[in-house]
Amino acid sequence: MTKYIPKYLYHATSVDNFSDIIKEKILISKGRRIKGLDEDTVSLFDILSRWIEYYGHIIIEFKTKQIFMKNRIYSYKYRISEDNPEFYEMPFWEAEWRARRIRFNYSDINKVYIIEDNFLSQPDIIETIKILMEKSIKFKIIKIEDLPDYPESYFIRKYKERIKSINSEVF
């Protein structure tokens, strides 16, 4: 069986956190800088979808194989059986991979997506673009409607495939 390793992993963040992330070349958990629900790990998505916008308006698209070689990243497995009625209440759309921290080089970034909407001001967009151009990082300005909107069943199927293939191994 071939292990499921996506081509890209995505991390969403706020404009406020983005400049520090790029300057320091590290993602660290909320107790240190990144706001989120998990206390000790950084989450990455393997499916780019509209759900990711809940975590921030700047989406960093990482080249998976390159950041796997530098970090201990693992596929997150919910500790709940499919027989449990609460199984289908899990946030499968998160399509999560996790790590305590993720170090990267600019060459590990394939592209950065900037989600343009009412929450992101023009000065924020301009400042983000300046940072990206200075570091020679490709970017694309998009609207939330440009991101795919999958049904929940899609995320559940992808989760099951990923877990079956990987079996929560640490890379």
Buried (B, 14 or more C-beta within 10 A) or exposed (E): EEEBBBEBBBBBBBBEBBBEBBEEBBBBBBEEBBEBEBEEBBBBBBBBBBBBBEBBBBBBBBBBEBBBEEBEBBBBEBEEEEEEEEEEEBBBBBBBBBBEBBBBEEEBBBBBBBBBEEEBEEEBBEBBBEBBEEEEBEBEBBEEEEBEEBEEEBBBEBBEEBBEBBEEEEB
